[in-house]
Amino acid sequence: MKIRILSKPNCHLCDEAKEIIERVTRGLPIEIEVIDIQKDPQLFDQYRYDIPVIFLGDRKIFKHRVDEEKLKKILRLSD
């Protein structure tokens, strides 16, 4: 299972999302990939006003803020 975080440097919402995701997934077999949208012009154009955007596999599960309890429920359903 893989979680992708579309992010950029100096984004406090992104930092908060990463902290929550790392806390919830600690000890789980989940790969976390952080993608800097500034390094990809297409991603930057598409998401520059919406970060962080969180994907579980190909499914978008959060935008702007991560709800810790909802993330726990999503991961339980994805087992």
C-alpha positions as CSV (number, residue, x, y, z in Angstrom):
1,M,0.0,0.0,0.0
2,K,1.3,3.5,-0.9
3,I,0.4,6.9,0.3
4,R,1.5,9.8,-2.0
5,I,1.6,13.4,-0.6
6,L,1.6,16.2,-3.1
7,S,3.5,18.9,-1.3
8,K,6.0,21.7,-1.6
9,P,8.6,23.3,0.7
10,N,7.5,25.8,3.3
11,C,3.9,24.6,3.4
12,H,2.7,24.4,7.0
13,L,-0.5,22.4,6.0
14,C,1.8,19.9,4.2
15,D,4.0,19.6,7.3
16,E,0.9,19.0,9.5
17,A,-0.4,16.4,7.0
18,K,3.0,14.5,6.9
19,E,3.1,14.4,10.7
20,I,-0.4,13.0,11.0
21,I,0.2,10.4,8.2
22,E,3.6,9.3,9.7
23,R,2.0,9.0,13.2
24,V,-1.0,7.0,12.0
25,T,1.0,4.7,9.7
26,R,3.9,4.0,12.1
27,G,4.6,0.3,12.1
28,L,2.3,-0.4,9.2
29,P,3.5,-1.8,5.8
30,I,2.7,1.5,4.0
31,E,5.1,3.3,1.8
32,I,4.9,7.1,2.0
33,E,6.1,9.1,-1.0
34,V,6.3,12.9,-0.8
35,I,6.2,14.6,-4.2
36,D,7.4,18.2,-4.5
37,I,4.9,19.8,-7.0
38,Q,7.4,22.5,-7.8
39,K,9.6,20.0,-9.6
40,D,6.8,19.1,-12.1
41,P,5.2,22.0,-14.0
42,Q,2.1,20.0,-14.8
43,L,1.5,19.0,-11.1
44,F,2.3,22.6,-10.0
45,D,-0.3,24.0,-12.4
46,Q,-2.9,21.4,-11.3
47,Y,-2.4,21.5,-7.6
48,R,-0.6,24.8,-6.6
49,Y,-3.7,26.1,-4.7
50,D,-4.8,22.7,-3.3
51,I,-1.8,21.2,-1.4
52,P,-1.4,19.0,0.3
53,V,-3.3,16.4,-1.7
54,I,-3.1,12.9,-0.3
55,F,-3.6,9.8,-2.4
56,L,-4.0,6.2,-1.2
57,G,-3.0,4.3,-4.3
58,D,-4.7,6.1,-7.1
59,R,-7.6,7.4,-4.9
60,K,-7.5,11.0,-3.6
61,I,-8.4,10.8,0.1
62,F,-7.6,14.3,1.4
63,K,-7.0,17.8,0.2
64,H,-5.7,20.7,2.4
65,R,-6.1,18.9,5.8
66,V,-5.8,15.3,6.9
67,D,-8.4,14.1,9.4
68,E,-6.6,11.7,11.7
69,E,-9.7,9.6,12.6
70,K,-10.9,9.4,9.0
71,L,-7.4,8.3,7.9
72,K,-7.5,5.5,10.5
73,K,-10.9,4.3,9.2
74,I,-9.7,4.5,5.6
75,L,-6.6,2.4,6.4
76,R,-8.7,-0.2,8.3
77,L,-11.0,-0.5,5.3
78,S,-8.1,-0.9,2.9
79,D,-6.5,-3.9,4.8
